[in-house]
Amino acid sequence: MREHMSSGPDSRDRLALLDDGDVHVVQDGRPGAPAVLLIQNAATPIALWDRVVPMLAAACHVIRVDLLVRGRSGRAAGYDVIAQARRAGAVLDRLGTGQVTAIGHSSGGSVATALAEQRPDKVAALALIDTGPSPDAKIPESALVRLLAAPVAGPLLWRLKTEATIRKAARSGFSRPVDIPDALIAHTQAMTHRSFTATMGGYRDYLSEQSIPDRIAALGLPLLVIFGEDDRRWVPSSASAYRDVPGARVELLPGVGHTPMIEDPQRAATLLLDFAAVANPS
């Protein structure tokens, strides 16, 4: 690895040089503490976790990986979930990290699950935040989002996006008024239409092959599921599907939408810290 830049006195911000491209990695907290790996959803940058990182870093070694075209990552090939998970595992190898609690938000939960499937030596436990368990749990997309996937209209609409339209789309996922992080706007503006549609397609394919609860049940790992009761991306009641995983802990947050880390960071961080301390104490 080589140093990329410093994002603050308590953060270690680097590029991990992998075989298929450079991956942006940020570390916070004490390296010898229990490790947690944070993987955000396909349409958001590392900054999605900013409000919970200080609380997590007080007790954990927090690792954030900005895969593919997200943030400052290199534009590496491979948008599918399997490739992204393999890349996350390679980052953990480069860091010399032992086992981690892998935490994924929304479609990032698919990457966390695939990482656990590929690298049982690296994942001690899984925490999924508003990760839909199966395709039928998805709330139908708006007409505009469906048009974005169209071969002709999609690229044109993507080029016409503005800060205002991005903010409007982002707010539709929240159940309460929140400040949209500027980093999210910059990230979306930097993404290409191809990277957006290919990455989202990769998540759909992975979810269609086998449900997330079935995948995790076969792994036998400790599982925490956090779901906003007012999620507008996935049917909130679908969180009950995870109760079929032996020993799973499912927490529903009232008054919270799709992104608890932004809407209720204190509650989200507390749940994650409690779980990580029990699931991966060393």
Secondary structure as UniProt FT lines:
FT   STRAND          2..3
FT   TURN            9..10
FT   STRAND          11..18
FT   TURN            19..20
FT   STRAND          21..28
FT   TURN            31..32
FT   STRAND          35..39
FT   TURN            42..43
FT   HELIX           46..49
FT   TURN            50..52
FT   HELIX           53..57
FT   TURN            58..59
FT   STRAND          61..66
FT   TURN            68..69
FT   TURN            71..72
FT   HELIX           81..95
FT   STRAND          100..105
FT   TURN            106..107
FT   HELIX           108..118
FT   TURN            120..122
FT   STRAND          123..129
FT   HELIX           135..137
FT   HELIX           143..148
FT   TURN            151..152
FT   HELIX           153..159
FT   HELIX           163..171
FT   TURN            172..173
FT   HELIX           182..190
FT   HELIX           193..209
FT   HELIX           212..219
FT   STRAND          223..228
FT   TURN            229..230
FT   HELIX           236..244
FT   TURN            246..247
FT   STRAND          249..253
FT   TURN            254..255
FT   HELIX           260..263
FT   HELIX           265..279
//
